[in-house]
Amino acid sequence: MSDETDVEPRDSYIDVPVKHPLQHCWTLWYHQNDKNVAWEMSQREIASFQTVEDFWMLYNHIKPASELKHGSDYAVFRKGIRPMWEDPANRNGGRWLINLDRKQRSGELDRYWLDIMLYLVGEEFEMSKEICGAVVNSRYRGDKIAVWTTDASNSEAVLGIGRKLRDRLHIPLRNLLGYQVHRDVMDRSGSGLKYTYIM
């Protein structure tokens, strides 16, 4: 009886899929406006992902931003950071805000939102550690996309992120890209709120 066998070693014929890890774990949140529920309670944590493949699997199984009901939001934040001003990681920060009119919903909204998510999870900003996450708001009068930073006083990082956003997303000049400090937004409401920086 021979010791030789026609069966190849187990590892040579099992194709184990290899996933590509991200530098950080991220969480997708969903919010639907409900006046009968406290705002914090209406934030739903959908899923977290830490690989490229898991990001695409999640993205391909949710509605695009342009199909969200008015009053609804998606948010993608580093795991452990809630998409709200009160979270310790956001408290001293701010947000770069892109305002889109209703005509841009069918084209630019989904492209901008996907590109921003890819820049976030791919850590493509030079000051990536300064970014907490991003939010897209579906509203009847016009949609908004915001990139949240952790420290509004770090002007070098804030301005660098703003320049990168306008440049990489090819945002037309008709769309204002403005930076708001969360503390200012909490203290004031309405159209009188000014931007700290404008790109």
C-alpha positions as CSV (number, residue, x, y, z in Angstrom):
1,M,0.0,0.0,0.0
2,S,1.4,3.4,-1.0
3,D,1.6,6.4,1.2
4,E,1.0,8.6,-1.8
5,T,-2.5,10.0,-2.3
6,D,-4.4,11.7,-5.2
7,V,-6.1,14.0,-2.8
8,E,-4.4,17.4,-2.6
9,P,-3.9,19.2,0.7
10,R,-7.1,20.8,2.0
11,D,-5.9,24.3,1.7
12,S,-5.2,24.1,-2.0
13,Y,-8.8,23.6,-3.1
14,I,-10.8,25.6,-0.6
15,D,-11.3,29.2,-1.8
16,V,-11.5,31.3,1.3
17,P,-12.7,34.8,0.4
18,V,-10.3,37.5,1.6
19,K,-11.9,40.7,2.9
20,H,-10.1,44.1,2.8
21,P,-10.1,45.7,6.3
22,L,-10.8,49.4,6.7
23,Q,-8.6,51.4,9.1
24,H,-11.6,52.0,11.4
25,C,-15.0,50.5,12.0
26,W,-18.0,52.7,10.9
27,T,-21.7,52.7,11.7
28,L,-24.7,53.5,9.5
29,W,-27.5,55.3,11.2
30,Y,-31.1,56.1,10.0
31,H,-33.4,58.7,11.3
32,Q,-37.0,59.3,10.4
33,N,-38.7,62.3,11.8
34,D,-41.5,61.4,14.2
35,K,-43.0,64.2,16.3
36,N,-44.3,61.6,18.8
37,V,-40.8,60.3,19.6
38,A,-37.8,62.2,21.1
39,W,-35.3,63.0,18.4
40,E,-32.5,60.9,20.1
41,M,-34.9,57.9,20.3
42,S,-35.6,58.1,16.6
43,Q,-32.0,57.6,15.6
44,R,-31.6,53.9,14.7
45,E,-28.3,52.2,14.5
46,I,-28.5,50.0,11.3
47,A,-25.2,48.2,11.0
48,S,-21.5,48.6,11.5
49,F,-18.8,47.6,9.0
50,Q,-15.1,47.3,9.0
51,T,-14.2,45.9,5.6
52,V,-14.6,47.2,2.0
53,E,-16.8,44.3,1.1
54,D,-19.1,44.8,4.1
55,F,-19.5,48.5,3.2
56,W,-20.6,47.6,-0.4
57,M,-22.9,44.8,0.8
58,L,-24.6,47.3,3.2
59,Y,-24.7,50.1,0.6
60,N,-26.2,47.8,-2.1
61,H,-29.1,46.8,0.3
62,I,-30.3,50.2,1.4
63,K,-32.2,52.9,-0.5
64,P,-30.2,55.6,-2.2
65,A,-30.3,59.0,-0.4
66,S,-32.5,60.4,-3.2
67,E,-35.2,57.9,-2.3
68,L,-35.4,58.7,1.4
69,K,-38.7,60.1,2.7
70,H,-38.6,63.8,3.4
71,G,-37.5,64.4,7.0
72,S,-35.3,61.3,7.0
73,D,-31.5,61.1,7.4
74,Y,-28.7,58.7,6.8
75,A,-25.5,59.1,8.9
76,V,-22.2,57.3,8.7
77,F,-20.0,57.8,11.8
78,R,-17.0,56.2,13.4
79,K,-18.2,53.4,15.6
80,G,-18.9,54.6,19.1
81,I,-19.8,58.2,17.9
82,R,-23.5,59.0,17.8
83,P,-24.7,61.4,15.0
84,M,-25.7,64.2,17.4
85,W,-24.1,67.4,18.8
86,E,-24.2,66.1,22.3
87,D,-21.9,63.2,21.7
88,P,-18.5,64.0,23.4
89,A,-16.6,63.5,20.1
90,N,-18.9,66.1,18.4
91,R,-19.5,68.6,21.1
92,N,-16.5,70.9,20.3
93,G,-16.7,70.4,16.5
94,G,-18.7,71.6,13.5
95,R,-19.7,70.6,10.1
96,W,-19.1,71.4,6.4
97,L,-22.5,71.8,4.9
98,I,-23.5,71.3,1.2
99,N,-27.0,72.6,0.4
100,L,-28.6,71.1,-2.7
101,D,-31.8,72.3,-4.4
102,R,-34.6,69.9,-5.4
103,K,-33.3,69.7,-9.0
104,Q,-30.1,68.2,-7.8
105,R,-31.8,65.3,-6.0
106,S,-31.9,63.1,-9.1
107,G,-28.2,63.4,-9.9
108,E,-25.8,65.1,-7.6
109,L,-27.2,64.0,-4.2
110,D,-26.5,60.3,-4.6
111,R,-23.1,60.9,-6.2
112,Y,-22.0,63.3,-3.5
113,W,-23.2,61.1,-0.7
114,L,-21.5,58.0,-2.1
115,D,-18.2,59.9,-2.8
116,I,-18.2,61.3,0.7
117,M,-18.8,57.9,2.3
118,L,-15.9,56.5,0.2
119,Y,-13.6,59.3,1.3
120,L,-14.5,58.8,4.9
121,V,-14.1,55.0,5.1
122,G,-11.1,55.1,2.8
123,E,-9.4,57.7,5.1
124,E,-8.7,59.9,2.1
125,F,-8.6,63.2,3.9
126,E,-5.2,64.3,5.1
127,M,-6.8,65.1,8.5
128,S,-8.9,62.0,8.6
129,K,-8.7,61.7,12.4
130,E,-10.5,65.1,12.6
131,I,-13.6,63.7,10.9
132,C,-16.3,62.1,13.0
133,G,-18.7,61.2,10.2
134,A,-21.2,62.6,7.7
135,V,-25.0,63.1,7.4
136,V,-27.4,63.4,4.5
137,N,-30.7,65.1,5.2
138,S,-33.7,64.6,2.8
139,R,-35.9,67.7,2.9
140,Y,-38.8,68.9,0.8
141,R,-37.2,72.3,0.0
142,G,-33.8,70.9,-0.6
143,D,-31.3,68.3,0.7
144,K,-28.2,68.7,2.8
145,I,-25.0,66.8,3.2
146,A,-22.7,67.5,6.1
147,V,-19.2,66.3,7.0
148,W,-18.7,66.6,10.8
149,T,-15.4,67.4,12.4
150,T,-14.3,66.9,16.0
151,D,-12.5,70.2,16.7
152,A,-13.9,73.5,15.3
153,S,-10.9,75.4,16.7
154,N,-8.4,73.4,14.5
155,S,-8.7,75.8,11.6
156,E,-5.9,74.2,9.6
157,A,-7.7,70.8,9.6
158,V,-11.2,72.3,9.1
159,L,-10.1,74.4,6.1
160,G,-8.1,71.5,4.6
161,I,-11.2,69.3,4.8
162,G,-13.3,72.0,3.2
163,R,-10.9,72.5,0.3
164,K,-10.7,68.7,-0.3
165,L,-14.5,68.4,-0.3
166,R,-15.0,71.1,-2.9
167,D,-12.1,69.9,-5.0
168,R,-12.7,66.2,-5.0
169,L,-16.5,66.4,-5.3
170,H,-16.3,69.0,-8.1
171,I,-19.0,71.1,-6.3
172,P,-20.2,73.8,-8.7
173,L,-19.8,77.4,-7.5
174,R,-23.6,77.9,-7.3
175,N,-23.5,75.5,-4.3
176,L,-22.3,77.1,-1.2
177,L,-20.0,75.1,1.0
178,G,-20.1,76.6,4.5
179,Y,-18.7,75.6,7.9
180,Q,-20.9,75.9,11.0
181,V,-19.7,75.4,14.6
182,H,-22.1,73.0,16.4
183,R,-22.2,75.3,19.4
184,D,-23.4,78.2,17.3
185,V,-26.1,76.1,15.7
186,M,-27.3,75.0,19.2
187,D,-27.4,78.5,20.5
188,R,-29.1,80.1,17.5
189,S,-31.8,79.0,15.1
190,G,-33.2,80.2,11.8
191,S,-31.7,81.8,8.8
192,G,-29.6,84.3,10.8
193,L,-26.9,81.7,11.5
194,K,-23.7,82.7,9.8
195,Y,-21.0,80.4,8.6
196,T,-17.6,80.5,10.3
197,Y,-15.9,79.6,6.9
198,I,-17.1,79.6,3.3
199,M,-15.5,77.8,0.4
